[in-house]
Amino acid sequence: MSNPVTVMLVEDNREYREVIRLALRRDENIELASEFGTAEIALRSLQDRSQSGAPDIILLDLRLPGMTGLEALPEFAKVLPEARIIILTQSDSEADVLRAIALGAAGYLLKSSTVAEIKDGIRTVIDGGASLDPGVAKFLLKTLQSRLPKAEAEKVLSEREVEILILLGEGLVKKEIGDRLGISYPTVDSHVRHIYEKLDVHNAPSAISAAHRLGIFPPEG
């Protein structure tokens, strides 16, 4: 990376903020640019600063005093649509996972994740992938069951596009998907663009959520 990825942390637990601060301080490619204990103060800071000082990634806790992370998520997206938001929380509630993804979160990680997993998640999201805790990804894939006849579903996404969307849901980036499927990066990139266009979304988690609502995933074998 030519410039480090800048991160805003919104987390009310001081001890956990210190853990993240120390971890990112040792990484020359990721910079913790700001940290806040409430979503309200974080939002005010974004409204007051120039876009040049805006973070690339927002690590957002769900259980915050005052405005919750789920309430704040669309507000962050309005103020700073270019930033990607990764939920970093203790909650593995199915309702929280689905709601956060539906609201446009680019990732969902649990606080039980290691520091290395959190940093890998940040890199994955910056590279255009979906950063999902393994348990969260497993839940999503398990719940993405077909609700439409196959012939009707294929009017929405092709079999190859469904295959690629499932791999995005597993947290793979485009290069990894190409390696897994034996196709080139440009081919994967083209398929991903078509998926987003067809589902009218802008990132992988939103595409997975839309596919779930439309019932276009095949049932698990």
Buried (B, 14 or more C-beta within 10 A) or exposed (E): EEEBBBBBBBBBBEEBBEBBEEBBEEBEBBBBBBBBBBBBEBBEBBEEEEEEEBBBBBBBBBBBEEBBBBEBBEBBBEBBEEBBBBBBBEBBEEEBBBBBBBBBBBBBBBBEBEBEBBBBBBBBBBEBBBBBBEEBBEBBBEEBEBBBEEEEBBEBBBEBBBBBBBBBBBBBBBBBBBEBBEBEEEBBBEBBEBBBEBBEBBBBBBBBBBBBEBBBBBEEE
